[in-house]
Amino acid sequence: MTITNKVSLKSANAGNTPISDVPDTPTIGTVTATNSTTVSIPFTAAVTGGTPTSYTTTSSPSISLSTSGTSSPLTVTGTFAANTAYTFTIAGTNSTATGAQSSASNSVTPDRKSTRLN
């Protein structure tokens, strides 16, 4: 279950879920490409809401470049398209729900010859 609006949350099987149990949105830091196949996504956990047990980051334009982990930074490793700028979002998850995605990060363009940031 993904939460996009924390005004109300109902589960068909479990009834009402307290909103305070849903992880709040983490704050994404400055994303960097460490080489042509690896991007580092730092973040700061929210101080309110439910405590996340994991975080998931998703890239744009390719949702197949994502990763999960329990602490900052998250590292995405994969085949990035040449000369393509990527941004990333991150969300926290616990046993209650997945919180809202963060705002998009800065864009980063992993380069086969060198690493450069946009």
N, C-alpha and C positions, 0 to 999 in steps of 0.2 A: 504494500500500500504506500503510495506517495502522497504527501500532503502538499497542496499548493495554496490552500487558504486555511489558516488556523482558527477561523471563526468557529467552526464546529467540526467534529470528527466522530463518525460513527462506523462501527464495524458490523457487518451483517451478522456475524457469529457471536461477537463478544459484547454488543451493546455500546454504551458510551465509553470513550477513552478520554481521560483528563488531558487537556491541551498541554499542561505543564510537563507531560511525559514525552512529548514530541520534540526531537532535537531541533534547536534553532539553527539558523543558517550560519555556517562558518564564514570567516573573512579570508578571502584568497589573497595571497601575497603576489610578489613579482615572479612570474614564471620565467624560467631560463632553459635554453637548450644546452645540455652539457656535451653533446656530440650529435652526429647526424641521425641517431636512432633513439636518443634518450632526452626526455624533458622532465625537469624537476618542478613540482607544484607545491610551494609552501603554503601553509594556511594556519589560521588561529581559530581554535574552537570557540564557539559561542559560550558565554558565561551564564546564559539563561536557558531554560528549556530542559528537556530530558538529556541525560548523558549518553552520547553516542558510543556504540561499541565498535563501529567501523565507519570509514569515510570512503566515498566513491567519487572519482573524478571522471568526467566525460569530456571528450574533445569535440570541437567543431572546426572543420566540416565533417570529420569522420567519427561516428559514434563507436566504431570498432576499436579506437585507440583510447582505452580507458583502463583504470586500475582501481583496486581497493586496498585499504590498509588501516592501521589503527592509530598512526601518528604522522605528524608533519616532518618532512615533506613526503608527498606521494611521488613516485617515479613512474612515468609512462615510458615503456620501451616498445618500439615497433617500427614498422616501415612507414615513414612519413613521406607524403608525396613531395617531389622536388618542387622548389619555388612556391610552396603553399604556406600561407600564414595560418596558424592554428590558435584558437583560444580554448580555455578550459573553464569548467564549472565544477563545483564540489558540493556534496551534500552529506550530512551525517545520518546514520541509521542506528536504531536500537531495536529492542524486541517489540516496541509499540508501533513504530512507523519509520519511514524515511522522511526527513525534513525537506524543506524547500532548497532548491539549487541556489548557490551563490550567484552573484553577478559574474559576468564573463571576465576572465583575466585579460591582461595585456596580450597582444598577439606575439607569437614567436614563430620564426621560420627556420627549422632545422635545415642545414645546408650540407650537401655531400662533401664540399671542399672546406668549408669553414662554418662556424656557428655564428649567426648574427641575429640580433633582436630587432624587432620593428618598433 
